[in-house]
Amino acid sequence: MEQQLSFFGQEEPARHKYSLFAAFLPGEPSVRLISDFREWVERQHGPLAKPVSPEQFHMTLVAINDYYDEIPQGDIRRASAACEAAAQVASFPISLDHLQSWGTTLVIQGIKSPKLADFQASLLKKCLLQGFHCKKAFTPHVTLSRDSKEILRQPIEPITWEATEVVLIQSVIGEGRHIHLGRWPLSGAS
């Protein structure tokens, strides 16, 4: 592990930062479509600075919390309980229909359908009831690249997939790694 100097000149181990969030993951056919679309964007606009690995494509539903060094097991249990409780709905489609830059982050943004909005609001409420202080804002999107040049918003042929499970993810910030901590199939009636 990389070392860093403390205030007193002693070397200390670098601290890891983690993000805990709940997300929908696109299925394999959609991952291929998103990857193919990103390649098209690169042919049109040049190479992207820090492309997101296809294995990490996801739609964040709720950013639960950030941590240094480790995520307490109690927080993982509470976040898992919120995900499990929210998953008591039927699966529904997700659609991404335009390309857009958010500063230097390049995303494909989606339609906030009533079912998606209701699911995200329900999951957020369940996380808040578990004692988390989550951000309430939600814009459905999948990140393609970070530190990219700005590309003006443009419509695209919709990329769709069926939301069939909610996944609790631990992201290792700065390392480009995601650890899936739990998966809950959407199993209820709509």
Order of alpha helices (4+ residues) and beta strands (2+ residues): beta-beta-beta-alpha-beta-beta-alpha-beta-beta-alpha-beta-beta-beta-beta
